[in-house]
């Protein structure tokens, strides 16, 4: 699972029971309705008032098919 954000916001800390292969990707053994994960976001820069800010959570299946959750 990976968290992508607009410019000016970035994930800084990840909490939960998972393995991280790099600084942005979380690897889960299994995930179901009883599991949870928390991501701390940091506001680094001034956000433009005339556009939207996005936070996207992406997960991949075992066949590496990418799906967007939010």
N, C-alpha and C positions, 0 to 999 in steps of 0.2 A: 504494500500500500504506500502511496506517495501523496504528499500534500503540496499543491501548487498554489501560488498566490500572485496577486497583482504587484506591480512595482510599488515599493514603499512599505510593504508588509512582508515579513518572512517568518517561517517557523524556526524557533530557537531551542525548544526542548520537547522531548517526546516521553510520555509516561505510559507504562503498561507492560504486559508480558509478551515480548517479541524480541527478535534479533535484528540488529541493524548492520547491513553490509557496507553502507556508506553513510554520509551525513543526512541523506534525504529519504531513504527507502527502508520501510519496516517490513520484516518477513515474519509471518505468523505460521505456526504449525497447524492450528485449526482456529476457526473463528465462527462463533454462533451468537445467538441472541443474548447469552449470558456474559459475553466478553465486552470489554470497553477499552478505549485508548484515549488519552488526552494529548493535545498538541498546544504548546504555548506559542503564541504569535507575538512578534515584536513590531512595533510601529517605528520604522527607521526614518521616514522621510515625510514631507508634506504631501498629502493626497490631493489630487486635482479635484476641485469642486464641481467641475463640469462633466465628470465621467464617473462610472461605477467602479467599485472595488470588488474583486472576486477572490474567493477561497474555494479551491477545487480539491476533492479527495478522489484519487484514482486507485483502483485495485486491478490486479491481473489474475486471471485464472491459471490453472496448472498448464494450460496450453499457451500461456502468455498473451491471451486476448485481453486488451485493456478496456475497462469499464469505468465510467464516471459515476460516483455515488451521489454527489451533490452538484 
